[in-house]
Amino acid sequence: MTRMRESDDLIIRPAQAEDEKELAALNRAAWTWLADVAPQPAEDAGVFDERHAPDQFLLALLGDRIVGYVRVVPPTPLASNQHVRQIQGLAVDAGARGRGIGVALVEAACGAARAQGARRITLRVLGHNAPARALYERCGFVVEGSLAEEFLIDGRYVDDVLMARTLTA
């Protein structure tokens, strides 16, 4: 097991194919209209497919239990955009919140992006998701733009907020 960061008993490591069942259960349990624009995944839905490979995910473990994940990918396949990485998913198990796991995952994502040669890391967050926006701001992300009323979620129009952080010193 590769350890990217250890704090108390928290370990952050890359995902492996055999993590899929536990990761899918966490993804389903963490689902909420506060953070998601698509319906809750089905009971039997997996996480990995042709667009979502294990090497895109970093997992947070307490003991041997997955309690969080972050997914980091190039935002496009274009060579002119390869200096950027994008967070396209972050979740922490409700029972493990308040222990700094979200911050640890975001910082690990930034470290992984930097190690891949990225100069910037970006993300999109729903405007009404105040807890996530506050987390990203604590990690040094700033709002760079907003798409007003981009989504209709549970009967309400919600903004799509674009945030980014520079990874160079």
C-alpha positions in Angstrom: 0.0 0.0 0.0 1.3 3.4 -1.0 0.9 6.0 1.7 0.6 9.5 0.5 -0.3 11.1 3.8 -0.8 9.8 7.3 -2.3 11.8 10.2 -3.3 10.0 13.3 -4.8 6.8 11.8 -5.8 8.5 8.5 -4.2 7.1 5.4 -4.6 8.5 1.9 -3.8 6.2 -1.0 -4.6 5.6 -4.6 -7.7 3.4 -5.4 -7.3 -0.1 -6.7 -9.8 -2.1 -8.7 -10.7 -4.2 -5.7 -11.9 -1.1 -3.8 -14.8 -0.7 -6.2 -17.6 -2.3 -4.1 -16.7 -0.3 -0.9 -16.2 2.9 -2.9 -19.5 2.5 -4.7 -21.3 2.0 -1.3 -19.7 5.2 0.0 -20.6 7.1 -3.2 -24.2 6.0 -2.8 -24.4 6.8 0.9 -22.8 10.3 0.4 -25.2 11.2 -2.4 -27.3 14.4 -1.8 -29.0 17.0 -3.9 -26.7 19.5 -2.1 -23.7 18.2 -4.0 -25.0 16.2 -6.9 -26.7 17.1 -10.2 -27.7 13.5 -11.2 -30.0 11.1 -9.4 -28.7 8.8 -6.6 -26.7 5.9 -8.1 -28.6 2.5 -8.2 -27.8 -0.1 -5.5 -25.8 -2.2 -8.0 -24.1 0.8 -9.7 -20.3 0.5 -9.9 -17.8 3.4 -9.8 -15.2 2.4 -12.3 -15.8 2.4 -16.1 -14.1 3.6 -19.2 -14.2 7.2 -18.0 -13.7 6.6 -14.3 -10.5 4.6 -13.7 -9.1 3.6 -10.3 -6.0 5.7 -10.9 -8.1 8.8 -10.9 -9.2 8.3 -7.3 -7.5 8.9 -4.0 -9.0 7.2 -1.0 -9.1 8.2 2.7 -9.0 5.2 5.0 -9.4 5.0 8.8 -8.2 1.6 9.7 -9.1 -0.6 6.8 -12.4 1.3 6.0 -12.8 3.8 3.1 -14.2 7.0 4.6 -13.6 9.4 1.7 -12.4 9.9 -1.8 -11.4 12.6 -4.3 -11.3 12.1 -8.1 -8.7 14.2 -10.0 -8.5 14.2 -13.8 -7.3 16.3 -16.7 -10.3 18.6 -17.6 -9.9 17.9 -21.3 -7.8 15.6 -23.5 -6.2 18.6 -25.2 -2.4 18.9 -25.1 -2.8 22.7 -24.5 -4.8 22.0 -21.3 -2.5 19.3 -19.7 -1.1 21.8 -17.2 -4.5 21.8 -15.4 -6.1 19.1 -13.3 -9.7 19.1 -12.1 -11.4 17.7 -9.0 -14.5 15.9 -10.3 -15.8 14.3 -7.1 -15.2 14.5 -3.4 -17.0 12.7 -0.6 -16.5 12.0 3.1 -18.5 9.5 5.0 -21.0 11.3 7.3 -19.7 9.4 10.4 -16.2 10.5 9.7 -16.7 14.2 9.1 -15.2 16.8 11.3 -11.8 15.1 11.4 -10.1 17.0 8.6 -10.5 14.3 6.0 -12.0 16.6 3.4 -9.0 19.0 3.8 -6.6 16.0 3.7 -8.2 14.7 0.5 -8.1 18.1 -1.2 -4.5 18.7 -0.3 -3.6 15.2 -1.5 -5.3 15.9 -4.8 -3.3 19.1 -5.1 -0.1 17.2 -4.4 -0.9 14.5 -6.9 -1.8 17.1 -9.5 1.5 19.0 -8.8 3.4 15.6 -9.1 1.8 15.2 -12.6 3.2 18.6 -13.7 0.0 20.6 -13.2 0.2 24.3 -12.5 -3.5 24.7 -11.7 -6.3 22.7 -10.2 -9.9 23.6 -10.8 -13.4 22.4 -9.7 -17.1 23.1 -10.1 -19.3 23.3 -7.0 -23.0 24.0 -6.7 -23.7 27.5 -5.5 -25.9 26.3 -2.7 -23.3 23.9 -1.3 -21.9 26.2 1.4 -20.0 23.5 3.3 -18.1 22.4 0.2 -17.4 26.0 -0.9 -16.0 26.8 2.6 -13.8 23.7 2.5 -12.4 24.6 -0.9 -11.8 28.2 0.3 -9.9 26.9 3.4 -7.7 25.0 0.9 -6.9 28.1 -1.1 -9.4 27.9 -3.9 -10.9 31.1 -5.2 -14.1 31.7 -7.2 -13.2 32.4 -10.8 -16.7 32.5 -12.3 -20.3 31.3 -12.0 -22.9 30.0 -14.4 -26.2 31.4 -13.1 -29.1 29.0 -12.8 -27.1 26.3 -14.6 -29.0 23.4 -13.0 -32.6 22.8 -12.0 -32.3 20.6 -8.8 -35.3 19.5 -6.7 -37.4 22.3 -8.1 -34.8 25.1 -7.6 -32.4 26.7 -10.0 -28.8 26.4 -8.8 -25.6 28.2 -9.9 -22.5 26.3 -11.0 -19.5 27.9 -9.3 -16.1 27.6 -10.9 -13.2 27.6 -8.4 -9.4 27.2 -8.9 -6.1 27.2 -7.1 -2.6 27.8 -8.4 -0.2 25.0 -7.7 3.1 26.9 -8.4 4.9 28.7 -5.6 
